[in-house]
Amino acid sequence: MDTKTQMLRIEDVAEKLNVSQKSVRRYIHSGKLKSNKIGGVHRVEESELQYFLNLSVYENGREIEYEPVIPKSTKTDIINWIDISDEWENVKSNKLTSADLFCGAGGMAKGFELAGFNQVGGLDWFKEAGMTYRHNFKHPLIEGDITSSEIKMKFIETVKKQLKGKDLTVLSGGFPCQGFSMSGSRIVEDPRNSLYKDMLEIIKDLQPQFIVAENVKGLRSMLKGKVEDKIKKDIRALGYEVNVTVLNSADYYVPQKRERIIFIANRIGKKNFHPSPLLEEGSYVTTKEAIEDLIKVKDNKEINHVRTKHKDDMKKRLAAVPEGKSLYDNYSDSWKKCPWNEASCTIKENHGGVNIHPIEPRVITVREMARLQSFPDDFIFKGSKAKQMVQIGNAVPPLMAKAIALGIKKTIEEK
């Protein structure tokens, strides 16, 4: 490559085409716009941009359709993929409704809201998460223990009141799953798993058209796959057809590699679709793209951006940690340094151990955590700093939830 050739950044191309940076990335990943990777970041030659324009890939301010990236699936998954790229940046409000169990701070709710859904209720017991939820949403939140008959009924009645006689389109929930065990050849449930059964009871009462259940990828291997099979069997027993696979949040513009198992089920005779990835590995939104600008932003409690004050010795230790590695050998999932020119490793909060900033000798701030989870900057977290980090670490990335919601919307619209 000629060193004198002018190389354009993604933001430069976006400005020239008058489109978003996300659109430019889609052109690159579809193969329509050629780029070079320099230091892990895409750069586009002026000549390639001109060739792109001459091919009329971009016409009259509108994007043309392209074939979606279809990921490899596991042998046991029966997956139906649907292309959501045409609606990703042109979401229109609709009359579809959603409610959220185990809602936490509202990652799933925010994602469905971004997809144009009308959220009608949330339920969780976490006090500080409830403070955050109420600050950022207008719809009702029921705060309390889902195992309580009173709380459960209050949620059901609140949702029905909001629906005004109409069907609930989607009920979602990231249910706990610790309480499955084996007795001989039979799966049993201990008291810890009553939360899962309570979710099934609410589904049975509300009869949503669709169910979205989210959990950690490790659920797939619990009891050699028998837990996953039981969950699918229980959902089918309520009159739903169910499909399940693992989605990676980085495939949907979340600047973080975070894999979650996603169950999608419906009782209205439709085929269940999971959203086709919008990006592929090697072209993900990077940590640098997501949080670099915050380095220059002064501490501001109002936007959840307050740096942790480390001692000099700790700063030296944090600076010495290689990207992708942890400060402590026995805490591999916490105190891990985010890679700068790649999508971040999974964002977590484990007993005070959060991710290390790739450039500065410190852990990342709450706002940086929120960015890497794809929360918008106007989504403000409440409670102590420690509680805010727990909320973000537990959350469903809103952009992944948005992708799931758009897939369901297109499923409903399919003739």
Secondary structure, 3 states (H helix, E strand, C coil): CCCCCCEECHHHHHHHHCCCHHHHHHHHHCCCCCCEEECCEEEEEHHHHHHHHHCCCEECCEECCCCCCCCCCCCCCCCCEECCCCCCCCCCCCCCEEEEECCCCCHHHHHHHHCCCEEEEEEECCHHHHHHHHHHCCCCEEECCCCCHHHHHHHHHHHHHHHCCCCCCEEEECCCCCCEEEECCEEEECHHHHHHHHHHHHHHHHCCCEEEEEEEHHHHHHHHHHHHHHHHHHHHHCCCEEEEEEEEHHHHCCCECCEEEEEEEECCCCCCCEECCCCCCCCCCCHHHHHHHHHHCCCEHHHCECCCCCCHHHHHHHHHCCCCCECCCCCCCCCEECCCCCCECCCCCECCECCECCCCCCECCHHHHHHHCCCCCCCCCCCCHHHHHHHHHHCCCHHHHHHHHHHHHHHHHCC
